[in-house]
Amino acid sequence: MSELTPVVASPAQGLCVRCGLCCDGTIFAWARLTPEDDLARLEAGGFIVLPTKTGTGFAQPCHHHHDRVCTIYQEWRPSICHAFRCQLLRRFDAGEISLEQAHVTITQTTELADLVWAQLRERVGEVNGSLKELFRAWEATQHAQDAAWRRQHAAFLLDYASLQLRLDRNFRLKPGVVESTEMKGNERA
Protein backbone atom coordinates (compact mmCIF):
# COMPACT_ATOMS: atom_id res chain seq x y z
CA MET A 1 0.00 0.00 0.00
CA SER A 2 0.93 3.61 -0.36
CA GLU A 3 2.68 5.71 2.25
CA LEU A 4 -0.62 7.60 2.34
CA THR A 5 -2.40 4.60 3.88
CA PRO A 6 -4.58 6.02 6.65
CA VAL A 7 -4.50 4.83 10.22
CA VAL A 8 -7.52 2.63 10.83
CA ALA A 9 -9.20 1.98 14.14
CA SER A 10 -11.14 -1.18 13.28
CA PRO A 11 -11.15 -4.20 10.95
CA ALA A 12 -14.15 -2.69 9.14
CA GLN A 13 -12.19 0.50 8.42
CA GLY A 14 -9.33 -1.68 7.21
CA LEU A 15 -11.65 -3.33 4.71
CA CYS A 16 -12.80 0.04 3.38
CA VAL A 17 -9.28 1.40 3.06
CA ARG A 18 -8.16 -1.74 1.22
CA CYS A 19 -11.07 -1.69 -1.21
CA GLY A 20 -12.03 1.78 -2.46
CA LEU A 21 -14.47 0.49 -5.10
CA CYS A 22 -17.06 2.99 -3.88
CA CYS A 23 -14.57 5.83 -4.46
CA ASP A 24 -12.90 4.98 -7.77
CA GLY A 25 -15.93 5.03 -10.07
CA THR A 26 -16.20 1.24 -10.27
CA ILE A 27 -19.48 0.98 -8.37
CA PHE A 28 -20.89 4.50 -8.43
CA ALA A 29 -21.05 7.46 -10.79
CA TRP A 30 -21.81 9.96 -8.04
CA ALA A 31 -22.43 10.30 -4.31
CA ARG A 32 -25.09 12.31 -2.51
CA LEU A 33 -24.08 15.26 -0.34
CA THR A 34 -25.94 16.22 2.81
CA PRO A 35 -26.83 19.61 4.32
CA GLU A 36 -23.95 19.09 6.77
CA ASP A 37 -21.42 19.04 3.91
CA ASP A 38 -19.62 22.34 3.36
CA LEU A 39 -20.08 22.93 -0.40
CA ALA A 40 -17.51 25.72 -0.50
CA ARG A 41 -14.90 23.50 1.14
CA LEU A 42 -15.76 20.63 -1.19
CA GLU A 43 -15.45 22.81 -4.28
CA ALA A 44 -12.22 24.34 -2.96
CA GLY A 45 -11.01 20.77 -2.43
CA GLY A 46 -11.64 20.00 -6.09
CA PHE A 47 -14.89 18.05 -5.80
CA ILE A 48 -17.20 18.39 -8.79
CA VAL A 49 -20.53 19.24 -7.17
CA LEU A 50 -23.54 18.12 -9.23
CA PRO A 51 -27.16 19.20 -8.97
CA THR A 52 -29.60 16.30 -8.60
CA LYS A 53 -33.37 16.03 -8.41
CA THR A 54 -33.12 15.63 -4.64
CA GLY A 55 -30.18 17.89 -3.73
CA THR A 56 -26.51 17.78 -4.61
CA GLY A 57 -23.83 15.19 -5.09
CA PHE A 58 -20.28 14.84 -6.32
CA ALA A 59 -18.90 12.98 -9.30
CA GLN A 60 -17.00 9.71 -9.09
CA PRO A 61 -14.25 8.73 -9.33
CA CYS A 62 -13.13 10.86 -6.43
CA HIS A 63 -9.93 12.69 -7.29
CA HIS A 64 -8.71 12.21 -3.70
CA HIS A 65 -8.61 8.44 -4.22
CA HIS A 66 -5.26 7.13 -5.49
CA ASP A 67 -4.06 3.51 -5.59
CA ARG A 68 -6.96 2.39 -3.37
CA VAL A 69 -6.12 5.04 -0.78
CA CYS A 70 -8.10 8.12 0.23
CA THR A 71 -5.57 10.94 0.49
CA ILE A 72 -7.85 12.97 2.78
CA TYR A 73 -9.06 10.08 4.96
CA GLN A 74 -7.42 11.45 8.13
CA GLU A 75 -8.32 15.09 7.45
CA TRP A 76 -11.92 15.57 6.28
CA ARG A 77 -14.30 13.89 3.90
CA PRO A 78 -17.87 14.37 2.72
CA SER A 79 -20.50 12.88 5.04
CA ILE A 80 -21.19 9.99 2.67
CA CYS A 81 -17.59 8.86 3.00
CA HIS A 82 -18.16 8.33 6.71
CA ALA A 83 -21.68 6.97 6.47
CA PHE A 84 -21.84 4.63 3.46
CA ARG A 85 -21.66 0.92 4.26
CA CYS A 86 -21.64 -1.44 1.30
CA GLN A 87 -23.27 -4.85 1.38
CA LEU A 88 -19.92 -6.57 2.12
CA LEU A 89 -19.25 -4.32 5.10
CA ARG A 90 -22.79 -4.84 6.40
CA ARG A 91 -22.39 -8.62 6.12
CA PHE A 92 -19.04 -8.45 7.94
CA ASP A 93 -20.52 -6.26 10.70
CA ALA A 94 -23.42 -8.74 11.09
CA GLY A 95 -20.99 -11.66 11.45
CA GLU A 96 -22.22 -13.30 8.24
CA ILE A 97 -18.71 -13.40 6.76
CA SER A 98 -15.27 -13.48 8.33
CA LEU A 99 -12.57 -10.87 7.95
CA GLU A 100 -10.62 -13.34 5.80
CA GLN A 101 -13.62 -13.97 3.53
CA ALA A 102 -14.15 -10.22 3.16
CA HIS A 103 -10.47 -9.72 2.23
CA VAL A 104 -10.66 -12.51 -0.36
CA THR A 105 -13.80 -10.98 -1.89
CA ILE A 106 -12.17 -7.55 -2.01
CA THR A 107 -8.97 -8.90 -3.55
CA GLN A 108 -10.80 -10.88 -6.24
CA THR A 109 -13.11 -7.99 -7.05
CA THR A 110 -10.44 -5.28 -7.14
CA GLU A 111 -8.25 -7.46 -9.38
CA LEU A 112 -11.14 -7.95 -11.80
CA ALA A 113 -12.01 -4.23 -11.62
CA ASP A 114 -8.40 -3.32 -12.42
CA LEU A 115 -8.48 -5.68 -15.41
CA VAL A 116 -11.75 -4.21 -16.71
CA TRP A 117 -10.53 -0.63 -16.25
CA ALA A 118 -7.31 -1.51 -18.15
CA GLN A 119 -9.28 -3.09 -21.00
CA LEU A 120 -11.57 -0.07 -21.15
CA ARG A 121 -8.56 2.28 -21.29
CA GLU A 122 -7.21 0.25 -24.24
CA ARG A 123 -10.48 0.90 -26.06
CA VAL A 124 -11.15 4.55 -25.19
CA GLY A 125 -7.78 5.99 -24.16
CA GLU A 126 -7.60 8.20 -21.10
CA VAL A 127 -10.70 7.72 -18.96
CA ASN A 128 -12.59 10.32 -17.00
CA GLY A 129 -15.84 9.15 -15.44
CA SER A 130 -17.40 6.14 -13.80
CA LEU A 131 -16.96 2.65 -15.19
CA LYS A 132 -20.60 2.31 -16.32
CA GLU A 133 -20.63 5.75 -17.95
CA LEU A 134 -17.44 5.00 -19.87
CA PHE A 135 -18.56 1.51 -20.84
CA ARG A 136 -21.87 2.84 -22.17
CA ALA A 137 -20.10 5.63 -24.06
CA TRP A 138 -17.69 3.13 -25.65
CA GLU A 139 -20.53 0.74 -26.47
CA ALA A 140 -22.48 3.58 -28.12
CA THR A 141 -19.55 4.25 -30.48
CA GLN A 142 -19.54 0.66 -31.68
CA HIS A 143 -21.70 0.71 -34.79
CA ALA A 144 -21.49 -2.91 -35.90
CA GLN A 145 -22.59 -4.76 -32.78
CA ASP A 146 -23.18 -8.04 -34.53
CA ALA A 147 -21.91 -11.56 -33.81
CA ALA A 148 -18.45 -10.76 -35.21
CA TRP A 149 -18.22 -7.68 -32.97
CA ARG A 150 -19.26 -9.74 -29.92
CA ARG A 151 -16.62 -12.36 -30.72
CA GLN A 152 -13.97 -9.67 -31.14
CA HIS A 153 -14.78 -8.15 -27.73
CA ALA A 154 -15.95 -11.33 -25.99
CA ALA A 155 -13.26 -11.43 -23.28
CA PHE A 156 -13.82 -7.79 -22.34
CA LEU A 157 -17.61 -8.09 -22.39
CA LEU A 158 -17.46 -11.19 -20.18
CA ASP A 159 -15.04 -9.53 -17.75
CA TYR A 160 -17.28 -6.45 -17.56
CA ALA A 161 -20.40 -8.58 -16.99
CA SER A 162 -18.59 -10.70 -14.39
CA LEU A 163 -17.51 -7.58 -12.54
CA GLN A 164 -21.04 -6.16 -12.53
CA LEU A 165 -22.35 -9.46 -11.17
CA ARG A 166 -19.70 -9.48 -8.42
CA LEU A 167 -20.52 -5.89 -7.50
CA ASP A 168 -24.25 -6.69 -7.35
CA ARG A 169 -23.67 -9.85 -5.34
CA ASN A 170 -21.12 -8.47 -2.87
CA PHE A 171 -21.05 -4.66 -2.72
CA ARG A 172 -24.12 -2.85 -4.01
CA LEU A 173 -27.01 -2.49 -1.62
CA LYS A 174 -30.03 -4.58 -2.41
CA PRO A 175 -33.10 -2.79 -3.81
CA GLY A 176 -35.19 -1.35 -1.03
CA VAL A 177 -32.21 -0.64 1.24
CA VAL A 178 -32.26 3.12 1.55
CA GLU A 179 -29.60 5.22 3.19
CA SER A 180 -30.02 8.76 4.41
CA THR A 181 -26.92 9.37 2.34
CA GLU A 182 -26.44 7.36 -0.81
CA MET A 183 -24.01 6.46 -3.49
CA LYS A 184 -25.62 6.16 -6.89
CA GLY A 185 -25.08 4.43 -10.16
CA ASN A 186 -25.33 6.46 -13.33
CA GLU A 187 -28.66 8.15 -12.78
CA ARG A 188 -28.77 11.38 -10.84
CA ALA A 189 -31.81 10.97 -8.63
N, C-alpha and C positions, 0 to 999 in steps of 0.2 A: 504494500500500500504506500501511498504518498506520505511525505513528511507532513502534509496537511491533515492527516487523519485525526479527527477530533477525539477528544477524551470522551469515553462513554461510561455511563454509570450503571448500565444494566445489560443483560444479554439481549433484550429486545432492541435497545439502542444499537447494539453491536450488529444485529441483523440489518437494521436500516442503513447504517453506515456502510456496510459491506455490499449492499444491493444497489440502491439508487435508481431502480427502474421507474419509480414514480417521479424522478427529477429529470431524467435524461431524454424525455420525449418518447420513450419506448411504450409506456402504458397510456400516458395522457398527453393531450394537446394543450391543455390549459388547466389552471387551478383557480378556484374561487378565493377572492379576498373577503375579509370581514370588515365591519365598521371599526374594529380595533386596529386594523392595519393602517400604518401611516403612509398614505399614498405618495406624499412628497418624498419621504425617505426611500420608498421603494423605487420611485422614478429616478431619484438621485443615485441610487444603487444600481441602476441599469436595467431594472425590471421593465418589461413591456406590458403596461397596464392596458387591458382590453375591456371595452364595455360589453356587458351581457344583458340578456333580457331580465335578469334578476339581480344585477349589481355590477361588480367588476371582478376581473380575474387577471392573471398574468400568463403569458405564453410559455409553453414548454418547447424545447428543453430549457432548463434554467441555466443561465450563463455562469452561475456561481458553482455549478456542478462540474467537476473535472476528475476524470479517472476514478469514477465511483465515489468521489469525496466532495462533500459540501464545504466550500472554502469559507463560508460564513457561519458554519454550524455553531461555533462557540460564541459568536458575537450576537447576531440577531437574525431572525428569519421571519417570513410571513407566518401568520397564525396557522395556516394549513400545514405548514412544515412541521409544526409541533403536534397538531391534532390528528392528521390523517393516519389511519391504521389499515393497511391492506389486509386482504383475506388471510395471507400467510401469517402475518403478525397476530391477527386475532386468533387464529388456530393455535399458534404457539402460546399466547397468553392464556388460552382456555385449557392448555395441557393436552390438546388433541394431537400435537406432533412434538417431537423432541427438538432440542437445539441442533443436534446433529442432522436430523431430517430437514430442518429448515435451511441449514447451511448447504446441504446437498441440493435442495430445490433451487436455492439462489444461485449456486455455482452453475448448475446445468442450464438454468434460464438465462443468466447473464452471458454465458458462453454462446448460446444460441442467438441471443439478441445481438451480441458483437458480430457474429457471422452474418446475420441478416443486414445489419447496418452497413457492414463492409460490402456486401453484395449490392446493396442499394446505391452506395457511393460509386461503385463501378459503373452503374447504369445511368446515374444522374449527375455525377461529379460532386462538387461540394454541396453538402446538405445543410439546410437551414429550416427547421420545422420539426414537427413530430413525425414519428415513424409512419403512422396511418396517413397523415396528410401527404407525405412525400411518396409513399407507395401509390396512393390514389392518383397523384399528379403524374407519376411515371406511367402508371397503367393507362391513364387517359391519353398519353402521347403515343401509345402503341396502337397503330391503326389496323394492323392485320392480326387480330387476336383469334386466329384459327388454330387448328390442330398442330400445324407446323410451329406456330408461335409458342403454343403451350409446351411442345416438346423442347424447343430451344431454351425456354426459361423454366423448365420443370423443376430443377433442383432449387432454384430461388423461390419459386411459388410454393413448393412444399415446405421449405424452411420457414417462409413467412407464415404460412397457415399453421405449421407446428408451433411457432412462437405464439401466435394469437391464441391457440388452444391452451398452451401452457399458462399464458397470462390470465385467461378466463378461468382456468381450473384452479390456479394457485394464488393469484394476486388481486385481480379485479373483484370488487364487491359484487355480491349477487344482486340481481334486480330486487328492488324493494328495500334494500338496506340504504337508508338515507343518513347522511352526515349533516351536521349543522354547517360544516365546511366540507367542500367536495373537490375532488379532482375530477376532471371530465375528459371524455374522449375527444372527438373532433367537433362535436356540436357545441355551440356556445349557448347554454340554456339561459 
